[in-house]
Amino acid sequence: MTSSIFDIAGSGMNAQSLRLNLVASNISNANSVGSSAKDVYKSRQPVFAAELNNVINKQNATSKVKVLGVVESQASAVMEYSPNHPLANQEGYIFKSNVNTVEEMANMMSASRSYQNNVEVLNTAKQMMLQTLKMGQ
């Protein structure tokens, strides 16, 4: 059972680590511009799912976090009139990334807290194992 605790918490930490990396990428590209909506950076978000192992036949009701992939936001790029910009198109418009920095900061705080919660689960499980071993002495 303890190995499944470590597996579950570890999968949660891996998922939140990916989420933090995507947030960092999104924030660092928030001010990027392009000459068309296709060329500009688009916000990327992870897609997670619960990976249920043997739950149907009740052998071992554990659930890990599975990363299904990374998706690009379908929100449109911000179009801004800036005829003197070197990347402006023929009409004088540039396209800015669709990254919402406030939303990304909230994602960062949430992912960081989730990661820390998984670390605390691991530490608690480790301490309980050590206390159990000490009982046998």
N, C-alpha and C positions, 0 to 999 in steps of 0.2 A: 504493500500500500504506500509506503514512504517513497518508493521510486516513482510511483505515479504522481505523488504530490510534487516532486521535483520536476517531473516531465511537464506537468500542467503549468506550474509557475514558470518554468523555462520557456515553454511555448508562448506564454503571455509576454514574457520579457522580450523574446525575439520579435513578436508582433509590434510591441510598443517601440522597440528600437527602429524598426522599419518606418513606423509612423513618424518618429522624431526625425529621421533622415529625410523623409519626404517634406516635412514641415520646413526643415532647414533649406532644402532645395527651393521650395516655393517662396520662402521669404527672401532668399538671396536673388531670386529672379523676378521679384515683384515689380521692379522698376524697369524691366526690359521692354524694349519697343521693337517694332518691326514695320515693314512697309505694307504688309497685308495681314489679315486676320489669321491666315494659315501659318505665317512665319513667326508669329509672336509666341512666347512661352505660355503654356496653359497649365493651370493648377493641377497637381496630381494628388490623388487620394488612394489610400490602401483599401482593399476589400477583404474583410475577415469573415470567417465562419467557424462555428463550433464543430470540431471533429469528434464525433461520438464513437467511442470504441466499445463494442459489445453491449451496448445499452439495450438493444432490442431483446436479446436473450438473457439479460440481467446477470451476466457473468461478472462484469466489471464496469460499473456505471461511472466512467471517467470521461471528461471532455477536455480536449486540448484546443488551442486556438490554431486555426489553419489559415494561412495567407492564400487567398484565392487569386490575387493579382493587384495590379495598380491601374487605376483608370484616370484618364484626363477629364477635366471638367468640360462640360458642354456649354457652359456660360459663354456668352459672346465677349470678344475682346473689346476693350474700351477704345473707341475711335475719337481722336482729338485733332482738331485743325491746327496744324503747325507747318505752314508752307516753307519756312526757312530751315526746317530740320533736314539733315542729310538723308534720312530714310523716308521722307515724305513721298507719297505716291503722286500721280499726275494731278489729282484734285487737291493736293496739299495736306492730306491726312496721314497721321501715323496711328499705329495700333499699339495699345498698351496691354500688358498682361492682365488676365482676369483674376489674379491672385488678390484675395481680400486679406490684408495683413492682420486685421483685428480677429478675424475668424481663425487665421493660422496661429496667432498667439494663444487663443483659447484652446486650439488643438494641441499646441505644445504643452501647455499647463496640464491638460487632461492626460496626455500620453506620459508625461513625466511623473505624474501622481500614480497612474496605473502601473508604471514600471516600478516605482518605489513600493507600492503595495505588494507586488510580486516578490520583490527582494525581502520584504518583511515576512511574507509567507514562508519563503525558503529559510530564513533565519529562525523563525519559530519552529518549523519542522526539525531543523538541525538541533536546536536546543532541547526539544522534546526527546529526540533520539539519544542525545547525550545524557539527559536525566534518566531515561529508561536504562541505559547501560550502567549508570552509577548505582541504580537500585540493586543490581545483581552483585555488587561488590560486598 
